[in-house]
Amino acid sequence: MADILFELGCEELPPKALYGLSKALFEGVCAQLDEQGFAFAEDSRWFASPRRLAFLLRDVSEQLADQAVEKRGPSVAVAYDEDGQPKPAAMGFAKSVGAEVADLDTVKTDKGEYLVYQLVEKGLNINEVLPAMIEQSIKQLPIPKPMRWGNHSHAFIRPVHWLVLMNGKDVIPMKLFGHQSENKTRGHRFHHTGWLTINNALDYKAALQQADVMVDHLEREQLIQQQVKAAAEKINGRALISQALLQEVASIVEKPVAVLGDFNASFLKVPREALISSMESHQKYFPVENNQGELMPHFVALANIDSKQPDLVKKGFEKVITPRLADAEFFWEKDKTRPLADNLPLLAKMTFEKSLGSYADKTERIKHMMDWLAPKMGFSMKQGEQAAGLMKSDLMSDMVDEFPDLQGLMGGYYAAEQGEDEAVSMAIRDQYLPRFVGDQLPENALGQALAMADKMDTLVGIFAVGKKPSGSKDPFALRRATLGIISILRDKDLAISYDDLIDQSIGVLEKNSDISMSDESKTEVRVFFSERLRHFYINNGIEHDVFNAANTLDARVLADLDARIKATEDFKQQDYAKPLIDANKRATNIVTKADVEINFYEQTVNPELFESELETELFNQIESMDSEFKQLVANKQYGEAYRLLATLAEPLDAYFEGVMVNVEDDKPRLNRLTQLAQVSRLTGSIADLSQLVKS
């Protein structure tokens, strides 16, 4: 078995790309190994640091077994002449397989007799095939803008300076980006100068650790997290550690050393989000808050060296953060002096989308949506129009121009500073929520309405102008916007149909622009929304058949659909589910196939036409539960309703066992079909049970 080490040494790689590139390189090679039949150990893994992409494959199959292969040639009829002498077809085939005609065999098939040649193909050797696999995986890396260096023709994300490829102690020959593979790498840029020899592939991680490089990216993240937490705890603080920043910082340093720094407490009068954004986005520092959740005048930064003068390192970090925070303070004070309303005329000059107009046009459409949502969600039209009118005004502020991730948040702060209604300020602040799956939702009804109206206007508008998402491309983040609407409608228990929301947004768009949506585009919006809804539930562990069963009943209010899905999911796990599912399918099939132009679902069962006690027993059972069942469904107590349906399981089994539905006499036959329609209507009141798969 072989232990394979690969390392590509480069100039400092882009921090935001390092994690993904390393993982993609490793997974690409592993996929090719799998495809070719090479086994390797599960503890094989990738490594990455700012100057290298690497992986270690453990216990790889060194040599695949030889394989017997049968090559088939032309038919005997065209291979030989009447005298049995080989024709060009036979001689050509023999030459192609490196044999003489006399060495060829024949095989009989249902289409006749053919020439064949048996040969043994030598099994692949890992040393021979791996270089091509690595090169192929590198070609497939997601590098948007590869660069060239020197006078070379090759290109990569950064200039390449060395190449390591080893099988145990031996170097595997490979040439890549102008470099020949060796067993030499580089340690830390400052703590370790010169080349470092790797004696064995398995020594790689330890050897680099001795050269002050922590090459395991995931372990580096863990160490950084521990150091940052410990540094903050020294001042009784709690470090704010986002996964994205942690991953990025781990891609910047090879030898992480946490440094606790301070800044002037006067900056704390600036909104915390602005300070946090300045520290995280610009400087890659971790902010610190106290036990009350208030930001403290401290931060934790990561040095890439173990300095003998840590105080100088600390001062250096503090020196560069001060002007950044001063900028945030300046923007805050300046923006506050300009009323938000003064920004509104400027929105008319800021294009949202060429065909859909400016941000001023967008806010006008959202105002109309808010007028429609106001009575449904319990806020005043005045509040709705005020929130919609000011919602995008902070796009013209200096703070948002410098920190685009603060849009909405700063608008909420500015609105509050300028005396706007608290509900309006909160709604402006929350308009972009949720930003991702699992993110917090807008707090008040006004904010929920504003967020949905904004997202729906974007969704409908972009489809209207023919720029719907395609494949992985979704420049207007319509998938995320749709999931945001779904989360708000569902989790806030809003009694608003998403179909109505779509219709209203389409109507507002057509009435307030020159755009007229085609029927095809309208359908595409609904299909897109439905598919996002399906993905939402499937990704949350709901099985396809359960979603289909509940969704086919046209439950367009998501709070109701959610309740039906949960109740149906629970019902499916019960012992009584299968007989009811089977009975529902059987009853529905019989009624559907009846060759009679009568809507049995609108007919009334006549007990006087019963000819069997089994019909009577089923009828009585339905009569005894019908009123309570309908009340439970009306009150959306679907779990209780399913449990009540369980009382039908036994009489239904007996009915199908002992009653012939399609008898020759029309009166009892039509009455029995009506009774089955009654059963089908009841058992399908919460979800279409025929969609469920119950083993």
VOGU-3710 file (C-alpha; in Angstrom, 3 decimals, decimal comma):
1> madilfelgc> 0,000/0,000/0,000  1,198/3,518/-0,826  1,163/6,775/1,153  0,958/9,660/-1,314  1,897/13,268/-0,547  1,217/16,149/-2,911  2,007/19,811/-2,284  1,822/22,810/-4,592  3,818/25,751/-3,214  2,664/29,220/-4,277
11> eelppkalyg> 2,731/32,894/-3,517  0,179/33,816/-0,827  -3,161/32,428/-1,990  -6,414/34,447/-1,745  -7,732/33,846/1,793  -11,376/33,635/0,773  -10,563/30,986/-1,855  -7,998/28,844/-0,016  -10,394/26,540/1,840  -12,528/25,795/-1,211
21> lskalfegvc> -9,577/25,284/-3,563  -7,834/22,819/-1,243  -10,971/20,808/-0,693  -11,862/20,786/-4,402  -8,368/19,653/-5,414  -8,429/16,751/-2,956  -11,977/15,668/-3,809  -11,230/15,843/-7,535  -8,286/13,433/-7,198  -10,262/11,120/-4,899
31> aqldeqgfaf> -13,109/10,939/-7,413  -10,686/9,872/-10,154  -9,119/7,251/-7,900  -12,555/5,846/-7,152  -13,422/5,783/-10,834  -10,240/3,866/-11,711  -10,725/1,402/-8,850  -7,944/2,544/-6,480  -8,772/2,094/-2,798  -7,492/4,501/-0,135
41> aedsrwfasp> -7,990/4,967/3,593  -10,727/7,122/5,092  -8,202/9,146/7,088  -6,765/10,553/3,843  -7,109/14,335/3,983  -6,303/17,702/2,495  -4,058/20,428/3,925  -3,777/24,128/3,213  -1,900/27,178/4,378  -1,428/30,618/2,782
51> rrlafllrdv> 1,423/29,336/0,593  0,384/25,800/-0,229  -2,323/23,385/-1,396  -1,647/19,828/-0,302  -3,121/16,421/0,445  -2,057/13,091/1,941  -3,582/9,859/0,636  -3,168/6,944/3,052  -2,954/3,247/2,158  -3,565/3,701/-1,547
61> seqladqave> -3,684/0,617/-3,798  -0,250/0,706/-5,392  -0,959/-1,624/-8,298  -4,315/-2,708/-9,673  -4,703/-6,361/-10,710  -4,138/-7,391/-14,318  -7,359/-7,900/-16,249  -8,260/-10,444/-18,920  -9,860/-8,631/-21,844  -11,555/-10,065/-24,907
71> krgpsvavay> -11,239/-7,954/-28,049  -13,842/-8,714/-30,710  -13,068/-8,268/-34,376  -14,911/-8,748/-37,687  -17,220/-11,652/-38,452  -15,649/-14,827/-39,792  -17,665/-14,356/-42,976  -15,819/-11,133/-43,854  -12,476/-12,184/-42,316  -11,738/-15,145/-44,609
81> dedgqpkpaa> -12,273/-15,943/-48,268  -13,850/-19,115/-49,657  -10,528/-20,950/-49,394  -10,127/-20,017/-45,762  -7,392/-17,508/-46,416  -7,360/-14,335/-44,254  -8,687/-11,218/-45,874  -7,582/-7,631/-45,041  -10,239/-7,428/-42,310  -8,661/-10,332/-40,412
91> mgfaksvgae> -5,116/-9,115/-40,932  -6,047/-5,580/-39,857  -7,683/-6,811/-36,653  -4,677/-9,018/-35,818  -2,343/-6,068/-36,282  -4,496/-3,819/-34,071  -4,170/-6,212/-31,127  -0,471/-6,965/-31,740  -0,978/-10,602/-32,750  -0,776/-12,931/-35,757
101> vadldtvktd> -3,923/-14,123/-37,553  -3,135/-17,641/-36,391  -3,392/-16,487/-32,752  -6,983/-15,319/-33,175  -9,905/-17,308/-31,786  -13,570/-17,356/-32,785  -16,741/-16,999/-30,762  -20,295/-17,913/-31,697  -23,027/-15,352/-31,056  -26,692/-15,093/-31,990
111> kgeylvyqlv> -25,555/-12,867/-34,865  -22,978/-15,289/-36,188  -19,330/-16,239/-35,618  -16,731/-13,514/-34,906  -12,973/-13,274/-34,500  -11,757/-12,577/-30,964  -8,422/-12,173/-29,240  -7,784/-12,830/-25,560  -5,236/-10,555/-23,927  -4,228/-9,439/-20,473
121> ekglninevl> -4,196/-5,721/-19,720  -1,668/-4,807/-17,087  -3,191/-3,194/-14,003  -2,652/0,521/-13,471  0,190/1,681/-11,210  -0,509/4,607/-8,880  2,829/6,280/-9,618  2,074/6,270/-13,338  -1,516/7,550/-13,278  -1,492/9,979/-10,332
131> pamieqsikq> 0,264/12,925/-12,058  -2,396/13,038/-14,770  -5,151/12,825/-12,152  -3,667/15,747/-10,200  -3,296/17,815/-13,346  -6,901/17,099/-14,319  -8,172/18,062/-10,865  -6,190/21,323/-10,963  -7,694/22,169/-14,362  -11,176/21,793/-12,848
141> lpipkpmrwg> -10,552/24,074/-9,863  -12,978/27,020/-9,606  -10,500/29,788/-10,464  -12,342/32,757/-12,029  -9,243/34,785/-12,999  -6,048/32,735/-13,392  -2,843/34,775/-13,667  0,366/34,341/-15,629  3,869/35,103/-14,356  7,287/35,530/-15,866
151> nhshafirpv> 7,457/34,503/-19,506  5,562/31,242/-18,946  2,487/30,204/-20,900  0,848/28,427/-17,967  -1,570/30,148/-15,571  -2,803/29,578/-12,030  -4,455/31,574/-9,277  -0,990/32,609/-7,988  2,610/32,004/-9,170  3,861/28,495/-8,320
161> hwlvlmngkd> 7,310/28,112/-6,743  7,715/24,432/-5,853  6,141/21,012/-6,293  6,170/17,951/-4,028  4,873/14,526/-5,065  5,968/11,493/-3,072  5,080/7,851/-2,576  6,383/7,106/0,887  10,106/7,954/0,730  10,280/8,138/-3,067
171> vipmklfghq> 9,633/11,089/-5,345  7,084/10,458/-8,109  8,262/12,209/-11,292  5,916/14,989/-12,387  6,280/18,344/-14,109  3,721/21,044/-13,433  3,764/24,828/-13,929  7,409/24,606/-14,988  8,522/22,791/-11,814  9,802/19,247/-11,416
181> senktrghrf> 8,509/17,339/-8,392  10,909/17,022/-5,433  10,839/16,150/-1,747  11,576/19,737/-0,666  9,160/22,331/0,676  9,239/25,668/2,476  8,592/26,383/6,123  7,415/29,639/7,708  8,407/32,678/5,650  10,071/34,444/8,629
191> hhtgwltinn> 10,722/31,780/11,269  12,273/29,227/8,941  14,472/30,145/5,994  15,726/27,828/3,275  14,386/24,541/2,004  12,908/21,783/4,150  13,397/18,132/3,123  10,482/15,702/3,559  11,988/12,264/4,221  8,673/10,416/4,101
201> aldykaalqq> 5,154/11,354/3,019  3,885/10,493/6,511  6,362/12,958/8,062  4,848/15,923/6,206  2,620/17,428/8,890  5,173/16,999/11,695  8,037/18,317/9,562  6,169/21,509/8,741  5,147/21,916/12,370  8,875/21,909/13,226
211> advmvdhler> 9,291/24,614/10,556  6,601/26,754/12,275  3,813/25,966/9,794  0,574/24,494/11,091  -0,485/22,946/7,796  -3,801/21,375/8,847  -6,375/24,070/8,056  -9,108/22,633/10,294  -6,758/22,231/13,261  -5,532/25,776/12,654
221> eqliqqqvka> -9,125/27,019/12,857  -9,611/25,205/16,164  -6,413/26,648/17,608  -7,345/30,171/16,508  -10,774/29,805/18,074  -9,248/28,638/21,368  -6,692/31,454/21,394  -9,254/34,146/20,570  -11,646/32,937/23,280  -8,841/32,795/25,838
231> aaekingral> -7,644/36,301/24,957  -11,157/37,761/25,382  -11,677/35,948/28,681  -8,649/37,733/30,141  -10,752/40,913/30,228  -13,994/39,080/31,162  -15,197/39,448/27,600  -16,668/37,183/24,952  -15,191/37,153/21,460  -17,585/37,324/18,516
241> isqallqeva> -16,358/34,525/16,240  -18,191/34,059/12,963  -17,380/30,907/11,011  -16,686/32,899/7,839  -14,137/35,156/9,556  -12,564/32,223/11,407  -12,080/30,359/8,130  -10,664/33,440/6,419  -8,214/34,265/9,222  -7,062/30,632/9,242
251> sivekpvavl> -6,276/31,121/5,544  -4,088/34,168/6,291  -1,795/32,832/9,028  0,435/29,734/9,180  1,541/30,214/12,776  -1,419/31,765/14,621  -0,682/33,936/17,649  -3,663/35,785/19,150  -3,100/39,394/20,247  -5,532/41,298/22,458
261> gdfnasflkv> -5,792/44,945/21,433  -7,665/48,075/22,549  -9,282/51,093/20,944  -10,650/54,379/22,268  -13,934/53,825/24,141  -15,341/57,016/22,581  -15,912/55,045/19,366  -18,569/52,973/21,142  -21,150/55,704/20,493  -21,137/54,533/16,868
271> prealissme> -23,664/51,702/16,198  -22,091/48,375/17,076  -22,738/46,876/13,629  -20,603/49,579/12,015  -17,741/48,947/14,423  -18,016/45,194/13,987  -18,085/45,507/10,208  -15,014/47,727/10,302  -13,117/45,276/12,502  -14,197/42,116/10,687
281> shqkyfpven> -14,359/43,189/7,039  -11,428/45,595/6,862  -8,975/44,329/9,474  -10,014/40,681/10,069  -10,173/41,326/13,821  -12,526/39,556/16,232  -14,719/42,020/18,210  -15,300/41,506/21,937  -18,463/42,091/23,973  -19,251/41,905/27,691
291> nqgelmphfv> -21,682/39,583/29,468  -24,518/42,035/28,807  -23,945/41,818/25,069  -22,438/45,309/24,841  -19,427/45,895/22,621  -16,196/46,472/24,531  -13,298/48,751/23,411  -11,172/45,699/22,657  -10,493/43,266/19,826  -8,479/40,104/19,172
301> alanidskqp> -6,200/40,020/16,112  -4,062/37,166/14,784  -0,367/37,618/14,168  1,531/35,253/11,888  4,717/35,426/13,937  5,758/34,688/17,504  7,332/38,067/18,212  9,918/38,773/20,889  8,318/42,212/21,227  4,572/41,453/21,524
311> dlvkkgfekv> 3,818/45,011/22,705  4,996/46,366/19,359  2,779/43,893/17,524  -0,165/44,967/19,686  0,501/48,640/18,964  0,710/47,887/15,268  -2,739/46,289/15,268  -4,145/49,210/17,278  -2,543/51,754/14,976  -4,310/50,447/11,866
321> itprladaef> -7,747/50,007/13,452  -7,974/53,550/14,825  -8,356/55,335/11,461  -10,897/52,720/10,369  -13,061/53,339/13,422  -12,563/57,081/13,013  -13,964/56,773/9,483  -17,019/54,934/10,812  -17,507/57,627/13,443  -17,200/60,374/10,830
331> fwekdktrpl> -19,739/58,710/8,522  -22,162/58,207/11,427  -22,045/61,827/12,538  -22,224/63,191/9,003  -25,096/60,945/7,869  -27,161/61,872/10,929  -27,179/65,543/9,895  -28,915/64,755/6,597  -32,609/63,766/6,878  -33,377/60,433/5,234
341> adnlpllakm> -36,084/62,126/3,184  -33,398/64,226/1,503  -31,972/61,025/0,005  -35,201/60,079/-1,741  -34,679/62,207/-4,885  -31,255/60,610/-5,270  -32,843/57,152/-5,388  -34,432/58,120/-8,701  -30,911/58,280/-10,156  -29,882/54,900/-8,753
351> tfekslgsya> -30,828/52,022/-11,046  -32,261/48,869/-9,519  -32,495/47,040/-12,854  -32,508/48,630/-16,293  -35,994/47,490/-17,323  -37,478/47,758/-13,827  -36,265/51,300/-13,236  -34,689/53,007/-10,251  -34,824/52,318/-6,537  -37,397/55,110/-6,351
361> dkterikhmm> -39,599/53,104/-8,737  -39,086/50,016/-6,615  -40,094/51,770/-3,391  -43,261/53,076/-5,060  -44,249/49,529/-5,981  -43,529/48,369/-2,446  -45,768/51,160/-1,077  -48,694/49,687/-3,029  -47,878/46,226/-1,703  -47,811/47,602/1,838
371> dwlapkmgfs> -51,258/49,145/1,326  -52,551/45,682/0,420  -50,756/43,958/3,326  -51,695/46,542/5,996  -55,229/45,303/6,818  -54,098/41,670/6,596  -51,229/42,111/9,044  -52,537/44,752/11,420  -50,506/47,894/10,767  -51,687/51,213/9,379
381> mkqgeqaagl> -51,335/52,181/5,738  -49,543/55,342/6,875  -46,904/53,273/8,672  -46,562/50,984/5,671  -46,050/53,832/3,217  -43,620/55,619/5,525  -41,499/52,487/5,991  -41,546/51,718/2,256  -40,678/55,307/1,354  -37,594/55,400/3,581
391> mksdlmsdmv> -36,461/51,764/3,344  -33,790/52,285/0,657  -32,713/55,805/1,625  -29,593/54,662/3,478  -28,177/53,406/0,161  -27,177/57,040/-0,388  -25,423/57,341/2,994  -21,648/57,490/3,374  -21,710/54,662/5,923  -23,417/52,184/3,586
401> defpdlqglm> -21,215/53,335/0,725  -18,217/52,279/2,827  -19,864/49,223/4,442  -22,437/47,805/1,968  -23,303/44,956/4,347  -24,896/47,536/6,694  -27,688/48,598/4,327  -31,029/48,509/6,069  -29,399/48,354/9,500  -28,082/51,908/9,207
411> ggyyaaeqge> -31,380/53,091/7,760  -33,061/51,818/10,923  -30,582/53,678/13,120  -30,903/56,906/11,149  -34,708/56,683/11,209  -34,684/56,245/14,990  -32,234/59,163/15,417  -34,518/61,367/13,344  -37,608/60,574/15,402  -39,433/58,143/13,143
421> deavsmaird> -42,017/55,807/14,645  -40,260/52,912/16,433  -42,128/50,317/14,358  -41,014/52,067/11,152  -37,370/52,179/12,302  -37,446/48,480/13,200  -39,040/47,584/9,862  -36,353/49,475/7,901  -33,690/47,751/9,995  -35,181/44,288/9,344
431> qylprfvgdq> -36,083/44,629/5,647  -33,308/42,301/4,421  -34,039/39,539/6,950  -33,621/36,640/6,763  -30,282/36,885/4,957  -29,637/33,137/5,025  -31,267/29,882/6,130  -31,735/29,930/9,888  -31,200/33,697/10,194  -33,458/35,734/12,476
441> lpenalgqal> -36,751/37,022/11,057  -38,184/40,556/11,187  -39,557/41,248/14,653  -42,767/43,166/13,995  -45,565/42,800/11,440  -44,486/45,963/9,616  -40,962/44,596/9,145  -42,281/41,215/8,029  -44,512/42,850/5,427  -41,717/45,145/4,218
451> amadkmdtlv> -39,279/42,223/3,838  -41,811/40,104/1,936  -42,929/42,945/-0,331  -39,336/43,815/-1,224  -38,343/40,209/-1,941  -41,509/39,454/-3,910  -41,114/42,612/-6,000  -37,599/41,483/-6,918  -38,711/37,928/-7,665  -41,625/38,897/-9,895
461> gifavgkkps> -39,764/41,764/-11,562  -36,698/39,751/-12,515  -38,842/36,979/-13,994  -40,858/39,614/-15,865  -37,763/40,962/-17,627  -36,498/37,485/-18,523  -33,555/37,231/-16,126  -34,653/34,233/-14,077  -31,959/32,059/-12,420  -30,188/29,595/-14,672
471> gskdpfalrr> -28,245/26,645/-13,291  -25,986/27,877/-10,508  -26,284/31,487/-11,683  -28,618/33,586/-9,562  -27,274/37,173/-9,672  -30,334/38,666/-7,959  -30,364/35,963/-5,229  -33,937/34,970/-6,069  -33,594/31,557/-4,444  -32,564/33,160/-1,168
481> atlgiisilr> -35,316/35,788/-1,467  -37,965/33,117/-2,009  -36,765/31,069/0,957  -36,923/34,275/3,009  -40,587/34,796/2,076  -41,327/31,148/2,876  -39,667/31,432/6,294  -41,607/34,577/7,216  -44,989/33,245/6,050  -44,451/29,903/7,779
491> dkdlaisydd> -42,668/30,772/11,003  -44,707/33,904/11,736  -47,956/31,952/11,179  -49,291/34,501/8,673  -52,722/33,804/7,168  -51,657/35,057/3,743  -51,712/32,893/0,635  -48,428/32,975/-1,262  -50,450/32,736/-4,482  -52,235/35,962/-3,504
501> lidqsigvle> -48,894/37,558/-2,659  -47,547/36,651/-6,109  -50,728/37,835/-7,864  -50,714/41,143/-6,027  -47,048/41,784/-6,806  -47,639/41,020/-10,497  -50,609/43,380/-10,528  -48,634/46,191/-8,887  -45,740/45,729/-11,313  -47,983/45,836/-14,394
511> knsdismsde> -49,979/48,797/-13,105  -46,938/50,886/-12,171  -44,634/50,194/-15,119  -44,674/49,547/-18,842  -44,141/45,839/-18,228  -46,807/43,282/-19,061  -45,977/39,792/-17,854  -46,738/36,918/-20,185  -48,778/33,989/-18,925  -45,648/31,876/-19,323
521> sktevrvffs> -43,632/34,171/-17,031  -46,414/34,190/-14,444  -46,467/30,403/-14,454  -42,681/30,287/-14,176  -42,782/32,454/-11,037  -45,287/30,094/-9,394  -43,353/26,994/-10,392  -40,130/28,554/-9,084  -41,789/29,408/-5,769  -43,298/25,909/-5,466
531> erlrhfyinn> -39,926/24,296/-6,153  -38,241/26,454/-3,509  -41,010/25,428/-1,122  -40,389/21,770/-1,905  -36,622/22,179/-1,366  -37,284/23,987/1,905  -39,224/21,046/3,352  -37,088/18,288/1,852  -33,946/19,973/3,234  -35,658/20,064/6,620
541> giehdvfnaa> -36,124/16,299/6,640  -39,647/15,965/5,226  -40,007/13,034/2,818  -41,093/13,699/-0,759  -44,329/11,717/-0,502  -45,415/13,553/2,664  -44,818/16,954/1,063  -46,636/15,917/-2,123  -49,587/14,553/-0,156  -50,092/17,768/1,824
551> ntldarvlad> -49,247/20,185/-0,986  -51,689/18,759/-3,545  -54,638/20,048/-1,527  -53,870/23,614/-2,598  -52,981/24,759/0,933  -51,447/28,074/-0,111  -51,298/29,472/3,424  -47,968/28,148/4,617  -48,885/28,008/8,299  -51,732/25,671/7,324
561> ldarikated> -49,565/23,660/4,914  -46,932/23,297/7,611  -49,486/21,957/10,087  -50,790/19,470/7,497  -47,257/18,295/6,680  -46,352/17,748/10,341  -49,586/15,906/11,082  -49,260/13,765/7,933  -45,649/12,938/8,759  -46,711/11,752/12,212
571> fkqqdyakpl> -49,724/9,880/10,793  -47,511/7,979/8,349  -45,553/6,479/11,253  -48,664/5,010/12,914  -49,790/1,372/12,602  -53,222/2,428/11,400  -51,775/4,460/8,531  -51,370/1,635/6,021  -54,984/0,358/6,071  -56,275/3,925/5,723
581> idankratni> -53,826/4,723/2,908  -54,796/1,515/1,097  -58,505/2,163/1,664  -58,193/5,712/0,359  -56,432/4,535/-2,802  -58,893/1,717/-3,364  -61,972/3,870/-2,808  -60,636/6,669/-5,030  -59,699/4,243/-7,829  -63,082/2,545/-7,846
591> vtkadveinf> -64,961/5,851/-7,948  -62,634/7,317/-10,593  -63,004/4,286/-12,886  -66,798/4,164/-12,627  -68,198/4,576/-16,129  -71,005/6,903/-15,025  -71,426/10,648/-15,608  -72,227/11,408/-11,969  -70,178/13,379/-9,432  -70,429/10,945/-6,538
601> yeqtvnpelf> -68,729/13,421/-4,203  -71,853/15,596/-4,403  -74,308/12,734/-3,812  -75,875/11,616/-0,532  -75,671/8,031/0,709  -79,107/6,346/1,072  -79,073/3,785/3,930  -82,348/2,256/2,651  -80,451/0,800/-0,315  -77,982/-1,108/1,867
611> eseletelfn> -77,988/-4,878/1,340  -75,259/-5,768/3,807  -74,562/-5,145/7,476  -71,046/-4,128/6,431  -72,446/-1,135/4,533  -74,474/-0,162/7,585  -71,541/-0,494/9,969  -69,332/1,721/7,805  -72,147/4,255/7,388  -72,812/4,401/11,139
621> qiesmdsefk> -69,133/4,794/11,942  -68,825/7,703/9,510  -72,003/9,305/10,848  -70,753/9,062/14,426  -67,479/10,831/13,673  -68,327/13,091/10,726  -69,273/16,247/12,629  -66,360/16,054/15,086  -63,919/15,274/12,280  -64,986/18,277/10,193
631> qlvankqyge> -64,693/20,528/13,233  -61,173/19,296/13,952  -60,141/19,926/10,332  -61,720/23,382/10,392  -59,756/24,165/13,574  -56,571/22,800/11,967  -56,253/20,113/14,641  -55,000/17,697/12,050  -53,297/15,270/14,425  -56,538/14,704/16,346
641> ayrllatlae> -58,425/14,410/13,062  -56,089/11,656/11,850  -56,576/9,764/15,117  -60,319/9,957/14,622  -59,926/8,630/11,083  -58,232/5,581/12,574  -61,658/4,365/13,767  -62,550/3,751/10,103  -59,732/1,266/9,537  -61,585/-1,824/10,814
651> pldayfegvm> -65,021/-1,246/9,157  -63,253/-0,307/5,900  -61,269/-3,550/5,884  -64,464/-5,526/6,451  -66,306/-3,519/3,782  -63,756/-4,193/1,052  -63,605/-7,835/2,124  -67,352/-8,496/2,004  -69,054/-5,931/-0,271  -69,120/-6,106/-4,065
661> vnveddkprl> -69,384/-2,520/-5,297  -69,901/-2,919/-9,043  -73,000/-5,111/-9,062  -75,381/-5,201/-12,013  -78,257/-3,439/-10,188  -77,721/0,307/-10,700  -79,287/1,552/-7,443  -77,094/-0,325/-4,929  -74,057/0,109/-7,226  -74,424/3,905/-7,449
671> nrltqlaqvs> -75,147/4,111/-3,726  -71,997/2,129/-2,922  -69,956/4,343/-5,239  -71,360/7,347/-3,375  -70,388/5,738/-0,070  -66,843/5,168/-1,312  -66,688/8,779/-2,478  -67,671/9,764/1,047  -64,820/7,631/2,419  -62,371/9,131/-0,096
681> rltgsiadls> -63,446/12,671/0,791  -62,950/12,048/4,509  -59,607/10,265/4,291  -58,316/12,900/1,862  -59,419/15,943/3,865  -56,007/16,697/5,364  -53,701/15,357/2,663  -53,945/13,260/-0,479  -53,207/9,906/1,117  -52,829/8,285/-2,298
691> qlvks> -49,464/10,102/-2,540  -48,099/8,411/0,595  -45,801/5,407/0,407  -46,189/3,213/3,482  -44,347/-0,100/3,596
//
